[in-house]
Amino acid sequence: MGMYKKVKSGVYSLTSFLVHGRFKTAQWDFDHHVVPPLSSTSTFRLSSAKRATKGFQVFAEGDKSFEKPPIYIYERLDEPTRSMLEDRLACAEGGEIGVCFASGMAAVAGALGVSVEAGQEIVSHHAVYGCTYSLFTNWLSKRNRIRTKFVDLVKPSNLARAITSKTRVVYFETPVNPTMELIDISEMCRIVADANESRGEEDRIRIIVDNTFATPCCQRPLDFGVDMVVASLTKGLCGFGTDVGGVVVTRREFQGPLLLYRKDFGGVLSPKSAWNILVYGLPSLSVRIKKSSESALEIARFLENHPKVKSVAYPGLESFPQADLATRQMRDFEGNAAPGNMVYFVVKGTANSSGKRAEKMVDHVANHAYTITLAVSLGQIRTLIERPASMTHAVIPEAAQAAGHIEPGGIRLSVGIEEARDIIKDLNNALNAV
Ligand SMILES: *Cc1c(COP(=O)(O)O)cnc(C)c1O
């Protein structure tokens, strides 16, 4: 309410908003709380049958306003702790509403579920998160007759060629996992707006962007005109590696369908997880990202000069092929360049030897490093390392890996908040051992 208006009008920054929230909210009277309460009840006492009827009616209309006292009925429909988190996430992403799901994948499924139906098509970038790829190929395509066309959206001209009269969704992640290539969000929006010009309201193509890698701290796709942002809360938004969750942030018109989808498929975020993200994850997001991004740049520079490293991809490096796009698209809440905390690098060698070396390197890290952990996931306070070709992206056939520039010698690093020189020391030891 008042407080958010002051944030919007620029009196206070979003960084401060993520710490304090609205101060006063219709979701809960916590005039006497400094920390928002963790509400934990599966059902809610209704004071009259009339009030219950009104509650169901409001829910069915999807009319969930953060400014009106809600009528809570049952946890899976709506409840206060999660609702406060949804509000804060919506503000961070620059959207009108947020709907939280049990995991990032439940959020991806929800965003797609309310946007496409049987017989229609999705155009997706060819390299996407493994489970998203599996959702497209194993479920939507095989069981729901929703076909996905995979194209290389790093080259925007490929999009216009892939769109048909059946296309309803354009889907991508940027930066692309793990290669850190960028997709030009403005260009995607321009091409889709062109295609939508001749279409009726019902047939319009929506753009859905997975913003997990960047987090709203480094990039807000809705500002460029996309329709929905999805994110895994499990990664940078939670930040401590303690909870699993997901969110869809979008315009108010999609709130009703998303709540209905969540209610019926049941993949709802637990209030206990919501509370951790609301109380620890979001308030610390800006400092965590700032610290880990500064370290990521230092580490990327170190790697660039290491004799065992063939190439480094980090959007903050002068040598980054899409450096201009990175500065245009990846910005923090204050408008400064924000290249994020993910680094991808390739170990030198032939196709065969570089893969073996990369494996040896991560094994060395697993056995000897103090600040780096061999583990999947990302965006945590701890630095995590993994080898995409044999781990996160192993399900992708070799030819498709090559097409997506995922090399056998590639290594993905999610930089944490340890001292950069300690991370560099551990990396140096591991690289020198291969
Ligand atoms: C982890 C991840 C997901 C899935 O999130 P879960 O919370 O693990 O379900 C989706 N997209 C990207 C880019 C991810 O990194």
PDBQT file of the ligand as one rigid body, heavy atoms in Angstrom, charges set to zero:
ROOT
HETATM    1  C1  LIG A 501      16.188 -25.517 -10.774  1.00  0.00    +0.000 C 
HETATM    2  C2  LIG A 501      15.585 -24.912 -11.964  1.00  0.00    +0.000 A 
HETATM    3  C3  LIG A 501      14.241 -25.156 -12.286  1.00  0.00    +0.000 A 
HETATM    4  C4  LIG A 501      13.363 -26.082 -11.480  1.00  0.00    +0.000 C 
HETATM    5  O1  LIG A 501      13.219 -25.673 -10.166  1.00  0.00    +0.000 OA
HETATM    6  P1  LIG A 501      12.872 -26.713  -8.957  1.00  0.00    +0.000 P 
HETATM    7  O2  LIG A 501      12.645 -25.804  -7.807  1.00  0.00    +0.000 OA
HETATM    8  O3  LIG A 501      14.087 -27.587  -8.792  1.00  0.00    +0.000 OA
HETATM    9  O4  LIG A 501      11.679 -27.468  -9.373  1.00  0.00    +0.000 OA
HETATM   10  C5  LIG A 501      13.730 -24.535 -13.389  1.00  0.00    +0.000 A 
HETATM   11  N1  LIG A 501      14.483 -23.725 -14.169  1.00  0.00    +0.000 NA
HETATM   12  C6  LIG A 501      15.782 -23.476 -13.889  1.00  0.00    +0.000 A 
HETATM   13  C7  LIG A 501      16.560 -22.575 -14.778  1.00  0.00    +0.000 C 
HETATM   14  C8  LIG A 501      16.379 -24.061 -12.783  1.00  0.00    +0.000 A 
HETATM   15  O5  LIG A 501      17.669 -23.827 -12.525  1.00  0.00    +0.000 OA
ENDROOT
TORSDOF 0
